[in-house]
Amino acid sequence: MAKQSECPRLLELFWTFVRISATTIGGGYVMFPLMKLEVVDSREWISDEEMVDYYALGQSIPGIIAMNTATLVGYRKRGISGAVFSAAGMAAPSLVVILLIAAFLTPYFDHPWVQKGFSGIRAAVVAMITMAVWQVGQKSVNSISKGVIAAGSFLAIVGLNAHPVLMIVAGGLLGLLLFRKGVEA
């Protein structure tokens, strides 16, 4: 259970998200396990359920999922200033790395060793994304009706080329119809 009364310092929010962003490669889904470890398991700023909800919302709105989630966590704990410090912490490492790459490494992108390195990184990122899917799935798809919604959405996106936003809206509408607070369909 999250420590709802704890109010982290703004710099604590900033440095927590700097650490998360600086130590993961591959985007929001790859960051999920580390972000969960930091903000749910270690600091208990939010609950498991809130983490999954924030990730779902972060995926459903424009922007980068990890940035959106960090902003929501910061807002939940410290309001607007918490949101700003959390978002700045999440953005800072990427900004520094991109500036360094742009300044010094772009001439080497076509080198065979660099390309081989990127191939290995991409393969490792698949494992991290799979882990994030597993963790989110365990918390989110915990009934037959939720499993049917997840499987149906997946099949519609893959098999029918349905737009993901349509599936998010359909999932939300089905959730409103099927699930009541404390009652599962």
N, CA and C atoms as a LAMMPS dump frame, in Angstrom:
ITEM: TIMESTEP
0
ITEM: NUMBER OF ATOMS
555
ITEM: BOX BOUNDS ff ff ff
-5.0000000000000000e+02 5.0000000000000000e+02
-5.0000000000000000e+02 5.0000000000000000e+02
-5.0000000000000000e+02 5.0000000000000000e+02
ITEM: ATOMS id mol type element x y z
1 1 1 N 0.842 -1.185 0
2 1 2 C 0 0 0
3 1 3 C 0.882 1.242 0
4 2 1 N 0.521 2.221 -0.796
5 2 2 C 1.314 3.437 -0.904
6 2 3 C 1.185 4.276 0.362
7 3 1 N 2.272 4.949 0.687
8 3 2 C 2.253 5.886 1.812
9 3 3 C 1.629 7.184 1.303
10 4 1 N 0.322 7.274 1.406
11 4 2 C -0.396 8.395 0.816
12 4 3 C -0.032 9.725 1.46
13 5 1 N 0.394 9.7 2.731
14 5 2 C 0.683 10.949 3.42
15 5 3 C 2.098 11.46 3.145
16 6 1 N 2.98 10.577 2.659
17 6 2 C 4.368 10.997 2.424
18 6 3 C 4.432 12.018 1.29
19 7 1 N 5.155 13.063 1.536
20 7 2 C 5.297 14.133 0.558
21 7 3 C 6.785 14.304 0.246
22 8 1 N 7.278 13.653 -0.811
23 8 2 C 8.711 13.737 -1.102
24 8 3 C 9.128 15.162 -1.454
25 9 1 N 10.38 15.465 -1.179
26 9 2 C 10.937 16.755 -1.57
27 9 3 C 10.994 16.829 -3.096
28 10 1 N 10.945 18.025 -3.632
29 10 2 C 10.97 18.204 -5.083
30 10 3 C 12.258 17.656 -5.691
31 11 1 N 13.388 17.9 -5.018
32 11 2 C 14.653 17.373 -5.542
33 11 3 C 14.705 15.855 -5.462
34 12 1 N 14.009 15.27 -4.493
35 12 2 C 13.941 13.804 -4.422
36 12 3 C 13.169 13.257 -5.623
37 13 1 N 12.072 13.907 -5.98
38 13 2 C 11.341 13.514 -7.18
39 13 3 C 12.242 13.639 -8.413
40 14 1 N 12.904 14.789 -8.531
41 14 2 C 13.776 15.035 -9.679
42 14 3 C 14.844 13.952 -9.791
43 15 1 N 15.597 13.699 -8.726
44 15 2 C 16.718 12.753 -8.787
45 15 3 C 16.252 11.31 -8.934
46 16 1 N 15.105 10.984 -8.412
47 16 2 C 14.566 9.63 -8.609
48 16 3 C 14.31 9.397 -10.092
49 17 1 N 13.692 10.357 -10.755
50 17 2 C 13.39 10.177 -12.176
51 17 3 C 14.621 10.35 -13.06
52 18 1 N 15.596 11.129 -12.623
53 18 2 C 16.886 11.161 -13.332
54 18 3 C 17.5 9.765 -13.315
55 19 1 N 17.512 9.146 -12.159
56 19 2 C 18.113 7.812 -12.017
57 19 3 C 17.383 6.778 -12.882
58 20 1 N 16.063 6.817 -12.886
59 20 2 C 15.292 5.887 -13.701
60 20 3 C 15.604 6.098 -15.178
61 21 1 N 15.563 7.337 -15.614
62 21 2 C 15.779 7.648 -17.02
63 21 3 C 17.212 7.357 -17.462
64 22 1 N 18.165 7.618 -16.587
65 22 2 C 19.576 7.451 -16.945
66 22 3 C 20 5.985 -16.993
67 23 1 N 19.257 5.111 -16.355
68 23 2 C 19.7 3.718 -16.272
69 23 3 C 18.863 2.756 -17.11
70 24 1 N 17.993 3.286 -17.976
71 24 2 C 17.22 2.419 -18.859
72 24 3 C 17.324 2.893 -20.295
73 25 1 N 17.349 1.93 -21.188
74 25 2 C 17.407 2.211 -22.616
75 25 3 C 16.23 1.504 -23.249
76 26 1 N 15.482 2.212 -24.081
77 26 2 C 14.44 1.536 -24.82
78 26 3 C 13.037 2.087 -24.658
79 27 1 N 12.84 3.1 -23.861
80 27 2 C 11.529 3.71 -23.793
81 27 3 C 10.708 3.323 -22.58
82 28 1 N 9.453 3.761 -22.61
83 28 2 C 8.56 3.654 -21.473
84 28 3 C 8.301 2.256 -20.975
85 29 1 N 8.107 1.294 -21.881
86 29 2 C 7.822 -0.063 -21.434
87 29 3 C 9.032 -0.681 -20.762
88 30 1 N 10.203 -0.332 -21.231
89 30 2 C 11.43 -0.842 -20.624
90 30 3 C 11.632 -0.215 -19.247
91 31 1 N 11.191 1.031 -19.088
92 31 2 C 11.34 1.719 -17.813
93 31 3 C 10.353 1.24 -16.761
94 32 1 N 9.283 0.59 -17.187
95 32 2 C 8.238 0.199 -16.231
96 32 3 C 8.785 -0.583 -15.034
97 33 1 N 9.581 -1.649 -15.237
98 33 2 C 10.048 -2.405 -14.06
99 33 3 C 10.878 -1.559 -13.093
100 34 1 N 11.76 -0.717 -13.618
101 34 2 C 12.579 0.114 -12.739
102 34 3 C 11.736 1.202 -12.071
103 35 1 N 10.807 1.799 -12.818
104 35 2 C 9.961 2.826 -12.224
105 35 3 C 9.095 2.212 -11.123
106 36 1 N 8.569 1.014 -11.365
107 36 2 C 7.78 0.33 -10.34
108 36 3 C 8.64 0.048 -9.109
109 37 1 N 9.845 -0.424 -9.325
110 37 2 C 10.75 -0.697 -8.206
111 37 3 C 10.994 0.561 -7.379
112 38 1 N 11.228 1.67 -8.051
113 38 2 C 11.542 2.928 -7.356
114 38 3 C 10.329 3.55 -6.668
115 39 1 N 9.231 3.747 -7.401
116 39 2 C 8.132 4.55 -6.852
117 39 3 C 7.076 3.726 -6.118
118 40 1 N 7.005 2.426 -6.4
119 40 2 C 6.033 1.571 -5.71
120 40 3 C 6.716 0.759 -4.613
121 41 1 N 7.699 -0.053 -4.998
122 41 2 C 8.303 -0.998 -4.056
123 41 3 C 9.227 -0.325 -3.035
124 42 1 N 10.127 0.537 -3.492
125 42 2 C 11.107 1.137 -2.585
126 42 3 C 10.561 2.339 -1.821
127 43 1 N 9.984 3.289 -2.522
128 43 2 C 9.544 4.527 -1.872
129 43 3 C 8.081 4.507 -1.435
130 44 1 N 7.313 3.593 -1.997
131 44 2 C 5.893 3.464 -1.682
132 44 3 C 5.132 4.781 -1.856
133 45 1 N 5.485 5.523 -2.923
134 45 2 C 4.79 6.771 -3.202
135 45 3 C 3.397 6.512 -3.757
136 46 1 N 3.26 5.433 -4.546
137 46 2 C 1.965 5.07 -5.107
138 46 3 C 1.802 3.555 -4.978
139 47 1 N 0.591 3.078 -5.195
140 47 2 C 0.31 1.642 -5.105
141 47 3 C 0.562 0.964 -6.456
142 48 1 N 0.587 -0.361 -6.443
143 48 2 C 0.696 -1.124 -7.694
144 48 3 C -0.413 -0.727 -8.66
145 49 1 N -1.627 -0.621 -8.158
146 49 2 C -2.767 -0.307 -9.001
147 49 3 C -2.63 1.086 -9.623
148 50 1 N -2.173 2.052 -8.819
149 50 2 C -1.967 3.393 -9.357
150 50 3 C -0.901 3.378 -10.447
151 51 1 N 0.167 2.604 -10.24
152 51 2 C 1.237 2.519 -11.232
153 51 3 C 0.693 2.016 -12.569
154 52 1 N -0.088 0.956 -12.517
155 52 2 C -0.669 0.415 -13.743
156 52 3 C -1.639 1.425 -14.361
157 53 1 N -2.444 2.08 -13.529
158 53 2 C -3.373 3.091 -14.036
159 53 3 C -2.622 4.244 -14.696
160 54 1 N -1.542 4.716 -14.077
161 54 2 C -0.773 5.825 -14.632
162 54 3 C -0.113 5.426 -15.948
163 55 1 N 0.368 4.185 -16.023
164 55 2 C 0.96 3.715 -17.28
165 55 3 C -0.104 3.608 -18.362
166 56 1 N -1.276 3.116 -18.001
167 56 2 C -2.367 3.022 -18.979
168 56 3 C -2.76 4.416 -19.457
169 57 1 N -2.892 5.353 -18.536
170 57 2 C -3.225 6.725 -18.915
171 57 3 C -2.093 7.346 -19.719
172 58 1 N -0.853 7.115 -19.29
173 58 2 C 0.3 7.64 -20.025
174 58 3 C 0.368 7.129 -21.452
175 59 1 N -0.079 5.889 -21.671
176 59 2 C -0.111 5.316 -23.007
177 59 3 C -1.257 5.887 -23.827
178 60 1 N -2.326 6.279 -23.147
179 60 2 C -3.55 6.697 -23.826
180 60 3 C -3.545 8.163 -24.25
181 61 1 N -2.616 8.94 -23.751
182 61 2 C -2.588 10.367 -24.085
183 61 3 C -1.336 10.668 -24.907
184 62 1 N -1.348 11.779 -25.642
185 62 2 C -0.165 12.107 -26.46
186 62 3 C 1.081 12.292 -25.592
187 63 1 N 2.199 11.894 -26.136
188 63 2 C 3.464 12.073 -25.443
189 63 3 C 4.15 10.75 -25.166
190 64 1 N 5.248 10.845 -24.483
191 64 2 C 6.081 9.693 -24.17
192 64 3 C 5.553 9.054 -22.894
193 65 1 N 5.298 7.758 -22.937
194 65 2 C 4.644 7.067 -21.827
195 65 3 C 5.388 7.248 -20.5
196 66 1 N 6.705 7.111 -20.5
197 66 2 C 7.467 7.246 -19.251
198 66 3 C 7.41 8.686 -18.733
199 67 1 N 7.466 9.643 -19.634
200 67 2 C 7.375 11.056 -19.242
201 67 3 C 5.994 11.352 -18.667
202 68 1 N 4.961 10.859 -19.342
203 68 2 C 3.596 11.063 -18.85
204 68 3 C 3.411 10.443 -17.468
205 69 1 N 3.937 9.235 -17.291
206 69 2 C 3.795 8.542 -16.014
207 69 3 C 4.55 9.261 -14.907
208 70 1 N 5.768 9.684 -15.186
209 70 2 C 6.546 10.431 -14.194
210 70 3 C 5.815 11.717 -13.8
211 71 1 N 5.247 12.388 -14.782
212 71 2 C 4.511 13.619 -14.523
213 71 3 C 3.299 13.344 -13.628
214 72 1 N 2.585 12.256 -13.906
215 72 2 C 1.425 11.896 -13.073
216 72 3 C 1.843 11.555 -11.642
217 73 1 N 2.941 10.815 -11.495
218 73 2 C 3.429 10.48 -10.152
219 73 3 C 3.812 11.759 -9.407
220 74 1 N 4.556 12.626 -10.072
221 74 2 C 4.954 13.891 -9.45
222 74 3 C 3.756 14.738 -9.056
223 75 1 N 2.757 14.797 -9.946
224 75 2 C 1.554 15.563 -9.636
225 75 3 C 0.816 14.958 -8.453
226 76 1 N 0.736 13.635 -8.428
227 76 2 C 0.04 12.932 -7.332
228 76 3 C 0.688 13.24 -5.989
229 77 1 N 2.016 13.357 -5.967
230 77 2 C 2.723 13.551 -4.706
231 77 3 C 2.9 15.016 -4.323
232 78 1 N 3.064 15.927 -5.315
233 78 2 C 3.388 17.324 -4.964
234 78 3 C 2.669 18.355 -5.836
235 79 1 N 1.655 17.956 -6.575
236 79 2 C 0.933 18.925 -7.388
237 79 3 C 1.729 19.348 -8.612
238 80 1 N 1.462 20.565 -9.069
239 80 2 C 2.089 21.077 -10.301
240 80 3 C 3.609 21.089 -10.179
241 81 1 N 4.135 21.556 -9.065
242 81 2 C 5.603 21.615 -8.929
243 81 3 C 6.198 20.203 -8.939
244 82 1 N 5.523 19.233 -8.356
245 82 2 C 5.99 17.854 -8.398
246 82 3 C 5.982 17.305 -9.813
247 83 1 N 4.946 17.658 -10.566
248 83 2 C 4.864 17.224 -11.962
249 83 3 C 6.018 17.805 -12.773
250 84 1 N 6.312 19.077 -12.569
251 84 2 C 7.389 19.736 -13.311
252 84 3 C 8.753 19.132 -12.953
253 85 1 N 9.024 18.939 -11.673
254 85 2 C 10.316 18.38 -11.258
255 85 3 C 10.477 16.928 -11.719
256 86 1 N 9.404 16.153 -11.65
257 86 2 C 9.463 14.766 -12.102
258 86 3 C 9.698 14.69 -13.608
259 87 1 N 8.977 15.505 -14.363
260 87 2 C 9.154 15.523 -15.82
261 87 3 C 10.559 15.997 -16.189
262 88 1 N 11.049 17.01 -15.494
263 88 2 C 12.41 17.494 -15.766
264 88 3 C 13.441 16.413 -15.459
265 89 1 N 13.242 15.682 -14.377
266 89 2 C 14.156 14.59 -14.042
267 89 3 C 14.138 13.494 -15.088
268 90 1 N 12.96 13.164 -15.596
269 90 2 C 12.852 12.134 -16.619
270 90 3 C 13.492 12.59 -17.927
271 91 1 N 13.391 13.871 -18.246
272 91 2 C 13.914 14.385 -19.517
273 91 3 C 15.418 14.66 -19.503
274 92 1 N 15.967 15.015 -18.359
275 92 2 C 17.36 15.484 -18.292
276 92 3 C 18.386 14.501 -18.869
277 93 1 N 18.404 13.223 -18.476
278 93 2 C 19.425 12.322 -19.029
279 93 3 C 19.329 12.167 -20.545
280 94 1 N 18.116 12.055 -21.059
281 94 2 C 17.946 11.912 -22.51
282 94 3 C 18.445 13.142 -23.244
283 95 1 N 18.147 14.302 -22.703
284 95 2 C 18.6 15.544 -23.329
285 95 3 C 20.12 15.596 -23.396
286 96 1 N 20.78 15.265 -22.3
287 96 2 C 22.248 15.284 -22.262
288 96 3 C 22.824 14.262 -23.244
289 97 1 N 22.297 13.049 -23.229
290 97 2 C 22.818 11.997 -24.112
291 97 3 C 22.6 12.355 -25.578
292 98 1 N 21.427 12.836 -25.925
293 98 2 C 21.157 13.202 -27.321
294 98 3 C 22.078 14.323 -27.78
295 99 1 N 22.312 15.308 -26.926
296 99 2 C 23.239 16.391 -27.296
297 99 3 C 24.648 15.864 -27.504
298 100 1 N 25.103 14.953 -26.637
299 100 2 C 26.44 14.367 -26.795
300 100 3 C 26.539 13.526 -28.065
301 101 1 N 25.515 12.737 -28.329
302 101 2 C 25.514 11.915 -29.551
303 101 3 C 25.537 12.806 -30.782
304 102 1 N 24.681 13.811 -30.787
305 102 2 C 24.629 14.713 -31.935
306 102 3 C 25.963 15.422 -32.14
307 103 1 N 26.598 15.793 -31.052
308 103 2 C 27.846 16.548 -31.151
309 103 3 C 29.037 15.683 -31.561
310 104 1 N 29.085 14.422 -31.103
311 104 2 C 30.312 13.648 -31.272
312 104 3 C 30.181 12.318 -32.02
313 105 1 N 29.028 11.681 -32.016
314 105 2 C 28.971 10.305 -32.512
315 105 3 C 28.271 10.1 -33.85
316 106 1 N 27.544 11.071 -34.356
317 106 2 C 26.814 10.852 -35.604
318 106 3 C 27.686 10.388 -36.768
319 107 1 N 28.943 10.801 -36.87
320 107 2 C 29.741 10.303 -37.999
321 107 3 C 30 8.789 -37.945
322 108 1 N 29.804 8.168 -36.786
323 108 2 C 30.135 6.748 -36.629
324 108 3 C 28.918 5.822 -36.715
325 109 1 N 27.733 6.34 -36.933
326 109 2 C 26.532 5.51 -36.939
327 109 3 C 26.569 4.404 -37.989
328 110 1 N 27.204 4.632 -39.111
329 110 2 C 27.234 3.629 -40.179
330 110 3 C 28.357 2.615 -40.016
331 111 1 N 29.175 2.762 -39
332 111 2 C 30.275 1.823 -38.783
333 111 3 C 29.697 0.442 -38.435
334 112 1 N 30.254 -0.631 -39.006
335 112 2 C 29.722 -1.979 -38.75
336 112 3 C 29.665 -2.347 -37.258
337 113 1 N 30.643 -1.963 -36.466
338 113 2 C 30.624 -2.298 -35.037
339 113 3 C 29.466 -1.602 -34.328
340 114 1 N 29.227 -0.354 -34.692
341 114 2 C 28.12 0.39 -34.089
342 114 3 C 26.796 -0.276 -34.467
343 115 1 N 26.654 -0.667 -35.733
344 115 2 C 25.435 -1.336 -36.178
345 115 3 C 25.226 -2.671 -35.457
346 116 1 N 26.308 -3.423 -35.263
347 116 2 C 26.212 -4.693 -34.531
348 116 3 C 25.822 -4.449 -33.07
349 117 1 N 26.394 -3.41 -32.486
350 117 2 C 26.034 -3.059 -31.109
351 117 3 C 24.554 -2.722 -30.992
352 118 1 N 24.036 -1.924 -31.948
353 118 2 C 22.615 -1.587 -31.932
354 118 3 C 21.746 -2.833 -32.094
355 119 1 N 22.173 -3.795 -32.88
356 119 2 C 21.42 -5.043 -33.048
357 119 3 C 21.296 -5.778 -31.713
358 120 1 N 22.385 -5.835 -30.977
359 120 2 C 22.344 -6.472 -29.656
360 120 3 C 21.477 -5.723 -28.666
361 121 1 N 21.558 -4.403 -28.691
362 121 2 C 20.734 -3.583 -27.796
363 121 3 C 19.263 -3.806 -28.093
364 122 1 N 18.883 -3.813 -29.382
365 122 2 C 17.482 -4.022 -29.747
366 122 3 C 16.98 -5.373 -29.233
367 123 1 N 17.802 -6.397 -29.348
368 123 2 C 17.405 -7.728 -28.872
369 123 3 C 17.195 -7.727 -27.357
370 124 1 N 18.081 -7.071 -26.627
371 124 2 C 17.941 -7.009 -25.167
372 124 3 C 16.711 -6.209 -24.76
373 125 1 N 16.39 -5.168 -25.514
374 125 2 C 15.227 -4.337 -25.206
375 125 3 C 13.939 -5.143 -25.339
376 126 1 N 13.889 -6.09 -26.283
377 126 2 C 12.706 -6.939 -26.422
378 126 3 C 12.427 -7.679 -25.112
379 127 1 N 13.47 -8.171 -24.474
380 127 2 C 13.287 -8.869 -23.194
381 127 3 C 12.733 -7.921 -22.136
382 128 1 N 13.213 -6.691 -22.091
383 128 2 C 12.723 -5.736 -21.094
384 128 3 C 11.267 -5.352 -21.362
385 129 1 N 10.906 -5.2 -22.632
386 129 2 C 9.517 -4.884 -22.974
387 129 3 C 8.615 -6.054 -22.588
388 130 1 N 9.075 -7.28 -22.854
389 130 2 C 8.307 -8.467 -22.481
390 130 3 C 8.092 -8.521 -20.975
391 131 1 N 9.109 -8.181 -20.209
392 131 2 C 8.981 -8.164 -18.746
393 131 3 C 7.941 -7.131 -18.307
394 132 1 N 7.965 -5.959 -18.932
395 132 2 C 6.988 -4.921 -18.589
396 132 3 C 5.575 -5.381 -18.934
397 133 1 N 5.403 -6.007 -20.097
398 133 2 C 4.09 -6.521 -20.486
399 133 3 C 3.616 -7.557 -19.464
400 134 1 N 4.507 -8.432 -19.042
401 134 2 C 4.159 -9.462 -18.057
402 134 3 C 3.709 -8.82 -16.734
403 135 1 N 4.47 -7.837 -16.255
404 135 2 C 4.138 -7.202 -14.984
405 135 3 C 2.818 -6.433 -15.059
406 136 1 N 2.617 -5.679 -16.134
407 136 2 C 1.366 -4.939 -16.29
408 136 3 C 0.21 -5.919 -16.467
409 137 1 N 0.438 -6.975 -17.244
410 137 2 C -0.604 -7.971 -17.486
411 137 3 C -1.06 -8.662 -16.218
412 138 1 N -0.132 -8.984 -15.328
413 138 2 C -0.495 -9.641 -14.071
414 138 3 C -1.428 -8.777 -13.228
415 139 1 N -1.209 -7.473 -13.249
416 139 2 C -2.034 -6.564 -12.448
417 139 3 C -3.335 -6.206 -13.166
418 140 1 N -3.303 -6.153 -14.495
419 140 2 C -4.438 -5.628 -15.254
420 140 3 C -5.386 -6.702 -15.751
421 141 1 N -4.87 -7.845 -16.161
422 141 2 C -5.695 -8.891 -16.759
423 141 3 C -5.837 -10.007 -15.727
424 142 1 N -6.685 -9.744 -14.737
425 142 2 C -6.831 -10.674 -13.624
426 142 3 C -8.237 -11.257 -13.511
427 143 1 N -8.967 -11.232 -14.635
428 143 2 C -10.279 -11.88 -14.691
429 143 3 C -10.524 -12.31 -16.132
430 144 1 N -11.495 -13.181 -16.306
431 144 2 C -11.8 -13.663 -17.659
432 144 3 C -12.253 -12.519 -18.558
433 145 1 N -13.109 -11.644 -18.036
434 145 2 C -13.617 -10.546 -18.86
435 145 3 C -12.488 -9.595 -19.278
436 146 1 N -11.55 -9.321 -18.378
437 146 2 C -10.415 -8.469 -18.74
438 146 3 C -9.503 -9.189 -19.732
439 147 1 N -9.368 -10.505 -19.587
440 147 2 C -8.592 -11.289 -20.551
441 147 3 C -9.21 -11.25 -21.936
442 148 1 N -10.539 -11.31 -21.991
443 148 2 C -11.234 -11.243 -23.278
444 148 3 C -11.034 -9.868 -23.917
445 149 1 N -11.117 -8.807 -23.123
446 149 2 C -10.891 -7.457 -23.657
447 149 3 C -9.455 -7.331 -24.18
448 150 1 N -8.484 -7.811 -23.403
449 150 2 C -7.08 -7.73 -23.827
450 150 3 C -6.847 -8.539 -25.1
451 151 1 N -7.32 -9.773 -25.124
452 151 2 C -7.117 -10.63 -26.306
453 151 3 C -7.848 -10.064 -27.519
454 152 1 N -9.075 -9.598 -27.313
455 152 2 C -9.834 -9.015 -28.42
456 152 3 C -9.16 -7.774 -28.981
457 153 1 N -8.645 -6.921 -28.099
458 153 2 C -7.942 -5.717 -28.55
459 153 3 C -6.688 -6.083 -29.333
460 154 1 N -5.93 -7.048 -28.798
461 154 2 C -4.714 -7.491 -29.485
462 154 3 C -5.049 -8.039 -30.869
463 155 1 N -6.043 -8.916 -30.943
464 155 2 C -6.417 -9.505 -32.231
465 155 3 C -6.942 -8.452 -33.203
466 156 1 N -7.699 -7.483 -32.706
467 156 2 C -8.21 -6.424 -33.573
468 156 3 C -7.07 -5.565 -34.122
469 157 1 N -6.074 -5.266 -33.283
470 157 2 C -4.94 -4.45 -33.743
471 157 3 C -4.085 -5.23 -34.736
472 158 1 N -3.761 -6.485 -34.392
473 158 2 C -2.874 -7.283 -35.243
474 158 3 C -3.606 -7.815 -36.469
475 159 1 N -4.792 -8.398 -36.27
476 159 2 C -5.496 -9.061 -37.368
477 159 3 C -6.293 -8.138 -38.256
478 160 1 N -6.907 -7.127 -37.67
479 160 2 C -7.773 -6.232 -38.437
480 160 3 C -7.151 -4.861 -38.682
481 161 1 N -5.945 -4.669 -38.162
482 161 2 C -5.243 -3.395 -38.31
483 161 3 C -6.021 -2.238 -37.677
484 162 1 N -6.767 -2.544 -36.599
485 162 2 C -7.53 -1.512 -35.896
486 162 3 C -6.564 -0.515 -35.262
487 163 1 N -6.981 0.715 -35.199
488 163 2 C -6.129 1.756 -34.615
489 163 3 C -6.082 1.574 -33.094
490 164 1 N -4.884 1.667 -32.488
491 164 2 C -4.765 1.486 -31.031
492 164 3 C -5.646 2.442 -30.219
493 165 1 N -5.81 3.67 -30.685
494 165 2 C -6.654 4.617 -29.941
495 165 3 C -8.091 4.11 -29.9
496 166 1 N -8.545 3.522 -30.989
497 166 2 C -9.888 2.943 -31.024
498 166 3 C -10.013 1.835 -29.971
499 167 1 N -8.977 1.039 -29.83
500 167 2 C -9.005 -0.048 -28.839
501 167 3 C -8.982 0.503 -27.41
502 168 1 N -8.268 1.588 -27.187
503 168 2 C -8.251 2.219 -25.862
504 168 3 C -9.641 2.748 -25.515
505 169 1 N -10.271 3.433 -26.48
506 169 2 C -11.624 3.953 -26.25
507 169 3 C -12.604 2.798 -26.03
508 170 1 N -12.514 1.765 -26.866
509 170 2 C -13.406 0.61 -26.719
510 170 3 C -13.187 -0.074 -25.365
511 171 1 N -11.922 -0.212 -24.95
512 171 2 C -11.635 -0.811 -23.646
513 171 3 C -12.204 0.015 -22.513
514 172 1 N -12.079 1.326 -22.617
515 172 2 C -12.652 2.206 -21.593
516 172 3 C -14.162 2.098 -21.519
517 173 1 N -14.81 2.063 -22.688
518 173 2 C -16.273 1.934 -22.712
519 173 3 C -16.721 0.581 -22.157
520 174 1 N -16.019 -0.486 -22.555
521 174 2 C -16.342 -1.807 -22.002
522 174 3 C -16.129 -1.84 -20.486
523 175 1 N -15.064 -1.184 -20.025
524 175 2 C -14.825 -1.104 -18.592
525 175 3 C -15.964 -0.405 -17.867
526 176 1 N -16.469 0.676 -18.454
527 176 2 C -17.599 1.379 -17.842
528 176 3 C -18.834 0.483 -17.776
529 177 1 N -19.052 -0.316 -18.809
530 177 2 C -20.213 -1.185 -18.838
531 177 3 C -20.074 -2.413 -17.955
532 178 1 N -18.883 -2.99 -17.907
533 178 2 C -18.704 -4.288 -17.259
534 178 3 C -18.257 -4.226 -15.788
535 179 1 N -17.526 -3.205 -15.421
536 179 2 C -16.919 -3.198 -14.114
537 179 3 C -17.479 -2.097 -13.236
538 180 1 N -17.888 -2.466 -12.072
539 180 2 C -18.328 -1.511 -11.061
540 180 3 C -17.281 -1.495 -9.975
541 181 1 N -17.214 -0.443 -9.216
542 181 2 C -16.234 -0.367 -8.122
543 181 3 C -16.416 -1.559 -7.199
544 182 1 N -15.348 -2.375 -7.12
545 182 2 C -15.384 -3.543 -6.254
546 182 3 C -16.115 -4.75 -6.822
547 183 1 N -16.684 -4.624 -8.05
548 183 2 C -17.423 -5.729 -8.65
549 183 3 C -16.816 -6.035 -10.006
550 184 1 N -16.468 -7.283 -10.24
551 184 2 C -15.932 -7.724 -11.519
552 184 3 C -17.003 -8.44 -12.304
553 185 1 N -16.988 -8.267 -13.613
554 185 2 C -17.93 -8.983 -14.473
555 185 3 C -17.388 -10.375 -14.766
